[in-house]
Amino acid sequence: MFFKAIYHMTSKQISIGIGIPMIVVGALLAVLLAPTQIQLKDTIEFIGSLIGILGVLIFIAGLFMRKTPQITS
């Protein structure tokens, strides 16, 4: 059931619901939180950048995803 629900998500839902929030969270971590933590600054910047990059990849994948016709038996 769960995989069937994910399979039928439209590309707009993937791009807006997953990609953009990941980009925002990654940017907030890298830009706002990292300067406040002196000892962990490099690690927080890395994790924030990684989350942002993954968000961009998911956003782009959502743009190029297309619905396939459902096979009925």
C-alpha positions as CSV (number, residue, x, y, z in Angstrom):
1,M,0.0,0.0,0.0
2,F,2.7,2.5,1.0
3,F,4.7,1.9,-2.2
4,K,1.6,2.3,-4.3
5,A,0.9,5.7,-2.7
6,I,4.4,6.9,-3.4
7,Y,4.3,5.6,-7.0
8,H,1.3,7.7,-7.8
9,M,2.6,11.0,-6.4
10,T,2.8,13.7,-9.0
11,S,6.1,15.4,-9.7
12,K,4.7,18.7,-8.3
13,Q,4.1,17.1,-4.9
14,I,7.6,15.7,-4.8
15,S,9.3,18.9,-5.8
16,I,7.3,21.2,-3.5
17,G,6.7,18.8,-0.6
18,I,10.2,17.3,-0.3
19,G,12.8,19.1,-2.4
20,I,12.1,22.7,-1.4
21,P,11.9,22.1,2.4
22,M,15.2,20.2,2.3
23,I,16.8,23.1,0.4
24,V,15.5,25.5,3.0
25,V,16.5,23.4,6.0
26,G,20.0,22.8,4.5
27,A,20.5,26.5,4.0
28,L,19.3,27.4,7.5
29,L,21.7,24.9,9.0
30,A,24.7,26.0,6.9
31,V,24.1,29.8,7.2
32,L,22.4,30.4,10.5
33,L,23.3,27.6,12.8
34,A,26.9,26.9,11.8
35,P,28.3,30.3,12.9
36,T,26.9,29.9,16.4
37,Q,28.7,26.6,17.1
38,I,32.4,27.2,17.1
39,Q,33.6,23.7,17.7
40,L,31.2,22.0,15.2
41,K,31.1,24.7,12.6
42,D,32.7,22.6,9.8
43,T,30.5,19.6,10.5
44,I,27.3,21.6,10.6
45,E,28.1,23.4,7.4
46,F,28.8,20.0,5.7
47,I,25.6,18.4,6.9
48,G,23.6,21.5,5.9
49,S,25.2,21.6,2.5
50,L,24.6,17.9,2.0
51,I,20.9,18.2,2.9
52,G,20.6,21.2,0.5
53,I,22.3,19.3,-2.3
54,L,20.0,16.3,-1.8
55,G,17.0,18.6,-1.8
56,V,18.1,20.1,-5.1
57,L,18.5,16.6,-6.6
58,I,15.1,15.5,-5.4
59,F,13.6,18.8,-6.7
60,I,15.1,18.2,-10.2
61,A,14.1,14.5,-10.1
62,G,10.5,15.6,-9.3
63,L,10.6,18.0,-12.3
64,F,11.5,15.2,-14.7
65,M,9.3,12.5,-13.3
66,R,6.4,11.5,-15.4
67,K,3.3,9.5,-14.7
68,T,3.3,6.1,-16.4
69,P,0.0,4.5,-17.4
70,Q,-1.4,2.2,-14.8
71,I,-1.6,-1.4,-15.9
72,T,-5.0,-2.9,-15.1
73,S,-5.7,-6.5,-15.3
